[in-house]
Amino acid sequence: MSPWRLSATTILRNKYREVLMLKRGPTAKFMPNAYVFPGGINDKADASFPIDRSNYELVEDGGELKLGNFENDMPLRVTALRELFEEAGLLLVLDENIREHKVITAVDDPSLIEWREKVKADASKFAELFTGGTKLDCNLLIPWSNWLTPASSPRRFDTVFFVVPIDPPEAIEHCQREMAGGMWGLPSTFIKHSVMTNPISLPPPQYYELARLRLQHTTEREPLERMLNTFKICPQVVHYAKMPGKNITLLPGDFAFDWEKRFVGTPLRELTEREAEPTPDDPVHRMIFNTKPNYTDIEMDIRNPEKIDHTVHLFHFKESYEDERIRLLNQLMDWPSKKSKD
């Protein structure tokens, strides 16, 4: 049995390039008071969701971020959309009768207030919301990334992130039992507020993905699809004695990252001075953050990524065939001049 649980997260992104973040309550068991994207744990009922009540047949490649023993990623898409409904009150549907994507809330349909409570109590009820020409809009989700909670955390989750480009309604009814609030904002705004006098708490995956989205200035699907990275990011949280009140998250590719314990992880260990103070030539892929309040005043350090054997950092585009051809041609044309300089 896996030592971690499967989960799925949605990063809602509107036409103004703003994203939706929810604030966890102070009594939350996992990441209290933190700003997070909507999401939650995969329920066994999600794998039984009838495919004919969704538009999953339109998904071109459902195996790029497949986790667990699932044949494809449909159960995780269902998890992401169900949790979005439970936590933010947003129901993403495709109306096949008029071929229109819709975001429905209790303002549009007051019966959803009762349905939301039913689904929270029994995840299998989620499928009953979709009848006739109303389908769960699975195809709207864009696979984005995959993060595994560090071994130093008491609860571990293997989480798929999906980006969802939508024009949502203004009314966001966050789940008051789990969340203390919610807001839309530009990625740069959330990042800025994590280092202010009264900072917000941004766990490393949220901060990292906000930083990636900040670089993307379009709202078109295709550029977002090209930013998919299927490499499982397994952070290792460490401490350095000369930096009291702070922890460091090592990411794959950092010269101090322990590849032998990539999946099993490491306990909160102490960095050596050599590991804590990279040379100018070391490949660095890490984040530094305050522990009180936790996940605040984050600094992200990415240096010399070209020296990493595999480009495991996520700040890159998934190349098209034509892009790859042009890049390789340019490298070949430039190769003799580089060789003559060596």
C-alpha positions as CSV (number, residue, x, y, z in Angstrom):
1,M,0.0,0.0,0.0
2,S,1.3,3.5,-0.9
3,P,2.5,5.6,2.0
4,W,0.8,8.6,0.5
5,R,-2.8,9.4,-0.7
6,L,-3.7,10.5,-4.2
7,S,-5.2,13.9,-4.6
8,A,-6.0,16.5,-7.3
9,T,-5.9,20.3,-7.5
10,T,-7.4,22.9,-9.8
11,I,-5.8,26.2,-10.7
12,L,-8.6,28.3,-12.0
13,R,-7.4,31.0,-14.3
14,N,-9.6,33.7,-15.7
15,K,-9.3,36.0,-18.8
16,Y,-7.5,38.6,-16.7
17,R,-4.9,35.9,-15.8
18,E,-6.0,36.0,-12.2
19,V,-6.1,32.7,-10.2
20,L,-8.4,31.6,-7.4
21,M,-6.9,30.8,-4.1
22,L,-8.6,29.7,-0.9
23,K,-7.4,30.3,2.6
24,R,-7.4,27.3,4.9
25,G,-8.8,27.7,8.4
26,P,-6.6,27.9,11.5
27,T,-7.8,24.4,12.7
28,A,-7.1,22.7,9.4
29,K,-5.1,19.4,9.8
30,F,-3.0,20.1,6.7
31,M,-1.4,23.5,6.1
32,P,-3.5,25.6,8.4
33,N,-3.9,29.3,7.5
34,A,-2.2,28.7,4.1
35,Y,-3.4,30.0,0.8
36,V,-4.0,27.0,-1.6
37,F,-5.6,26.1,-4.8
38,P,-8.9,24.2,-4.5
39,G,-8.4,20.5,-4.3
40,G,-8.6,17.4,-2.2
41,I,-8.2,13.6,-1.7
42,N,-9.3,11.1,-4.4
43,D,-12.3,9.2,-3.3
44,K,-12.9,5.6,-4.5
45,A,-16.3,6.8,-5.9
46,D,-14.4,9.1,-8.4
47,A,-13.1,6.0,-10.2
48,S,-16.7,4.8,-10.7
49,F,-17.9,8.1,-12.2
50,P,-19.8,7.1,-15.4
51,I,-17.8,8.2,-18.4
52,D,-21.0,8.9,-20.4
53,R,-21.9,11.6,-17.8
54,S,-18.7,13.5,-18.8
55,N,-17.0,14.7,-21.9
56,Y,-13.9,12.7,-21.2
57,E,-14.0,11.1,-24.6
58,L,-12.7,14.5,-25.9
59,V,-9.5,14.2,-23.8
60,E,-6.7,13.6,-26.3
61,D,-4.1,12.1,-23.9
62,G,-5.4,11.1,-20.5
63,G,-2.2,9.2,-19.5
64,E,0.3,12.0,-19.2
65,L,-0.3,12.5,-15.5
66,K,-1.8,9.1,-14.6
67,L,-1.3,8.1,-10.9
68,G,-1.9,5.0,-8.9
69,N,-3.4,1.9,-10.7
70,F,-5.8,3.9,-12.8
71,E,-5.9,3.3,-16.6
72,N,-6.1,7.0,-17.3
73,D,-6.4,10.3,-15.4
74,M,-10.2,10.5,-15.5
75,P,-10.6,9.6,-11.8
76,L,-8.3,12.4,-10.9
77,R,-10.1,14.9,-13.1
78,V,-13.3,13.9,-11.4
79,T,-11.6,14.4,-8.0
80,A,-10.4,17.9,-9.0
81,L,-13.9,19.0,-10.2
82,R,-15.7,17.4,-7.3
83,E,-13.5,19.1,-4.8
84,L,-13.8,22.4,-6.7
85,F,-17.6,22.1,-6.2
86,E,-17.3,21.2,-2.5
87,E,-14.7,23.9,-1.6
88,A,-15.7,26.8,-3.9
89,G,-19.3,26.0,-5.0
90,L,-18.3,26.0,-8.7
91,L,-19.8,23.3,-10.9
92,L,-18.1,23.0,-14.3
93,V,-20.4,21.5,-17.0
94,L,-20.7,21.2,-20.7
95,D,-24.2,21.7,-22.1
96,E,-24.2,19.4,-25.1
97,N,-27.6,20.8,-26.3
98,I,-26.1,24.2,-27.0
99,R,-22.4,23.2,-27.0
100,E,-21.6,25.6,-24.3
101,H,-19.2,25.4,-21.4
102,K,-20.8,26.7,-18.2
103,V,-19.8,27.5,-14.6
104,I,-22.9,27.0,-12.4
105,T,-23.2,28.2,-8.8
106,A,-26.0,28.3,-6.3
107,V,-26.9,31.8,-7.6
108,D,-27.8,30.2,-10.9
109,D,-29.4,27.1,-9.3
110,P,-30.3,27.3,-5.6
111,S,-30.7,23.5,-5.4
112,L,-26.9,23.3,-5.6
113,I,-26.7,24.4,-1.9
114,E,-28.4,21.1,-0.9
115,W,-26.5,19.1,-3.5
116,R,-23.2,20.4,-2.2
117,E,-23.9,19.1,1.2
118,K,-24.9,15.7,-0.2
119,V,-21.7,15.4,-2.2
120,K,-19.6,16.3,0.8
121,A,-21.3,13.5,2.8
122,D,-21.1,11.0,-0.1
123,A,-18.9,11.5,-3.1
124,S,-20.8,9.0,-5.2
125,K,-23.7,11.6,-5.3
126,F,-21.6,13.8,-7.5
127,A,-22.5,11.8,-10.6
128,E,-26.2,12.3,-10.0
129,L,-25.8,16.0,-10.9
130,F,-25.2,15.2,-14.5
131,T,-28.2,14.1,-16.6
132,G,-29.3,14.4,-20.2
133,G,-27.2,16.8,-22.1
134,T,-25.4,18.1,-19.0
135,K,-21.9,16.6,-18.8
136,L,-19.0,17.0,-16.3
137,D,-16.5,19.2,-18.2
138,C,-13.4,16.9,-17.8
139,N,-11.9,18.1,-21.1
140,L,-11.6,21.7,-19.8
141,L,-8.8,20.7,-17.4
142,I,-5.2,21.1,-18.6
143,P,-2.7,18.7,-17.0
144,W,0.0,20.8,-15.4
145,S,2.3,19.2,-12.8
146,N,2.7,16.5,-10.1
147,W,3.9,17.1,-6.5
148,L,4.6,14.7,-3.7
149,T,4.4,16.0,-0.1
150,P,7.9,15.8,1.6
151,A,8.6,12.9,3.9
152,S,9.1,15.3,6.8
153,S,5.3,16.1,6.7
154,P,3.0,14.0,8.9
155,R,0.5,13.6,6.0
156,R,1.7,12.9,2.5
157,F,-0.2,13.4,-0.8
158,D,0.7,12.6,-4.4
159,T,-1.1,15.5,-6.1
160,V,-1.9,16.2,-9.7
161,F,-2.3,19.9,-10.6
162,F,-4.7,20.9,-13.4
163,V,-5.0,24.4,-14.9
164,V,-8.5,25.4,-15.8
165,P,-9.0,28.5,-18.1
166,I,-12.5,29.8,-17.4
167,D,-14.6,33.0,-17.1
168,P,-16.1,32.3,-13.7
169,P,-18.9,34.1,-11.9
170,E,-17.9,36.6,-9.1
171,A,-19.7,34.6,-6.5
172,I,-17.3,32.1,-4.8
173,E,-18.9,30.3,-1.9
174,H,-16.0,28.8,-0.1
175,C,-16.6,25.8,2.2
176,Q,-16.8,27.4,5.7
177,R,-16.0,24.1,7.4
178,E,-12.6,23.8,5.7
179,M,-11.7,27.3,4.4
180,A,-11.6,30.8,6.0
181,G,-11.9,32.7,2.7
182,G,-11.1,32.9,-0.9
183,M,-10.0,35.5,-3.5
184,W,-9.0,36.1,-7.1
185,G,-5.6,37.7,-7.8
186,L,-2.7,37.8,-10.2
187,P,0.1,35.4,-9.4
188,S,2.5,38.3,-8.8
189,T,0.0,39.7,-6.3
190,F,0.0,36.6,-4.2
191,I,3.8,36.3,-4.4
192,K,4.2,39.9,-3.3
193,H,1.8,39.4,-0.3
194,S,3.9,36.5,0.9
195,V,6.8,38.9,1.7
196,M,4.9,41.8,3.2
197,T,4.7,43.0,6.8
198,N,1.6,40.8,7.4
199,P,2.5,38.0,4.9
200,I,0.2,35.4,3.6
201,S,1.3,31.8,3.8
202,L,2.1,30.1,0.5
203,P,3.2,26.5,0.6
204,P,6.1,25.8,-1.8
205,P,4.0,24.0,-4.5
206,Q,1.6,27.0,-4.6
207,Y,4.4,29.5,-4.7
208,Y,6.3,27.6,-7.4
209,E,3.2,27.2,-9.7
210,L,2.3,30.9,-9.2
211,A,5.8,31.8,-10.3
212,R,5.4,29.6,-13.4
213,L,1.9,31.1,-14.3
214,R,3.3,34.6,-13.8
215,L,5.5,34.0,-16.9
216,Q,2.5,33.1,-19.0
217,H,0.8,36.2,-20.4
218,T,-1.7,34.5,-22.7
219,T,-5.1,33.0,-21.8
220,E,-5.0,30.5,-24.8
221,R,-5.0,26.8,-24.1
222,E,-2.1,25.7,-26.4
223,P,0.7,27.6,-24.6
224,L,-0.6,26.4,-21.2
225,E,-0.7,22.8,-22.5
226,R,3.0,23.1,-23.6
227,M,4.0,23.9,-20.0
228,L,2.9,20.4,-18.8
229,N,5.7,18.7,-16.9
230,T,5.1,15.0,-15.9
231,F,8.2,14.7,-13.7
232,K,7.1,14.0,-10.1
233,I,8.4,16.8,-7.9
234,C,9.4,15.3,-4.5
235,P,10.7,18.1,-2.3
236,Q,13.1,17.4,0.5
237,V,12.8,19.8,3.5
238,V,16.0,20.6,5.3
239,H,17.4,23.0,8.0
240,Y,20.6,25.0,8.3
241,A,21.8,26.0,11.7
242,K,23.0,29.4,10.5
243,M,19.5,30.2,9.3
244,P,17.3,30.0,12.5
245,G,13.6,30.3,11.9
246,K,13.9,29.1,8.3
247,N,13.7,25.9,6.4
248,I,14.9,25.0,2.9
249,T,13.1,23.0,0.3
250,L,15.5,21.1,-2.0
251,L,14.0,20.3,-5.4
252,P,15.2,17.7,-7.9
253,G,18.2,18.9,-9.7
254,D,19.7,20.8,-6.8
255,F,23.3,19.6,-6.1
256,A,22.3,18.8,-2.5
257,F,19.2,16.8,-3.4
258,D,19.4,13.1,-2.4
259,W,18.3,11.2,-5.5
260,E,18.5,7.8,-3.8
261,K,15.7,8.9,-1.5
262,R,13.7,10.7,-4.1
263,F,10.4,8.9,-3.4
264,V,10.9,7.8,0.2
265,G,12.1,11.2,1.1
266,T,14.2,12.3,4.0
267,P,13.5,13.5,7.5
268,L,14.2,17.1,8.5
269,R,18.0,16.9,8.3
270,E,20.7,19.4,8.8
271,L,22.5,20.8,5.8
272,T,26.3,21.0,5.8
273,E,27.9,24.3,5.2
274,R,29.0,23.2,1.8
275,E,25.4,22.2,0.9
276,A,24.0,25.5,2.3
277,E,26.4,27.8,0.4
278,P,26.6,26.8,-3.3
279,T,29.5,27.7,-5.4
280,P,28.9,29.8,-8.6
281,D,29.0,26.6,-10.7
282,D,26.7,24.4,-8.6
283,P,23.2,23.6,-10.0
284,V,20.7,25.1,-7.6
285,H,17.0,24.4,-7.3
286,R,15.6,25.3,-3.9
287,M,13.3,27.5,-1.9
288,I,13.9,29.1,1.5
289,F,11.0,30.1,3.8
290,N,10.1,31.3,7.3
291,T,8.7,28.7,9.7
292,K,6.8,31.3,11.8
293,P,4.5,32.1,10.2
294,N,5.1,29.0,8.1
295,Y,5.6,29.3,4.4
296,T,6.2,33.1,4.4
297,D,9.0,35.3,3.0
298,I,9.8,32.7,0.4
299,E,12.9,33.0,-1.7
300,M,13.3,30.8,-4.8
301,D,16.8,30.1,-6.1
302,I,17.3,28.5,-9.5
303,R,20.8,28.6,-10.9
304,N,22.8,26.8,-13.6
305,P,19.8,24.6,-14.7
306,E,21.7,23.7,-17.9
307,K,24.1,21.6,-15.7
308,I,21.3,19.4,-14.5
309,D,21.3,16.0,-16.4
310,H,17.5,16.2,-16.9
311,T,15.6,19.5,-17.1
312,V,13.5,18.7,-14.1
313,H,12.8,22.3,-13.1
314,L,9.4,23.4,-14.4
315,F,10.3,26.7,-15.9
316,H,10.2,25.5,-19.5
317,F,7.8,25.0,-22.4
318,K,7.0,21.6,-23.7
319,E,8.5,21.8,-27.2
320,S,6.6,21.2,-30.3
321,Y,8.3,19.1,-33.0
322,E,9.0,22.3,-35.0
323,D,10.4,24.1,-32.0
324,E,12.7,21.2,-31.3
325,R,13.8,21.0,-34.9
326,I,14.7,24.7,-34.9
327,R,16.5,24.5,-31.6
328,L,18.6,21.5,-32.7
329,L,19.5,23.2,-36.0
330,N,20.6,26.3,-34.2
331,Q,22.8,24.2,-31.8
332,L,24.4,22.4,-34.8
333,M,25.1,25.7,-36.6
334,D,26.7,27.2,-33.5
335,W,28.6,24.0,-32.5
336,P,31.8,24.7,-34.6
337,S,32.3,28.2,-33.2
338,K,31.8,26.8,-29.6
339,K,34.3,24.0,-30.3
340,S,36.9,26.5,-31.6
341,K,36.7,28.6,-28.5
342,D,37.3,25.6,-26.2
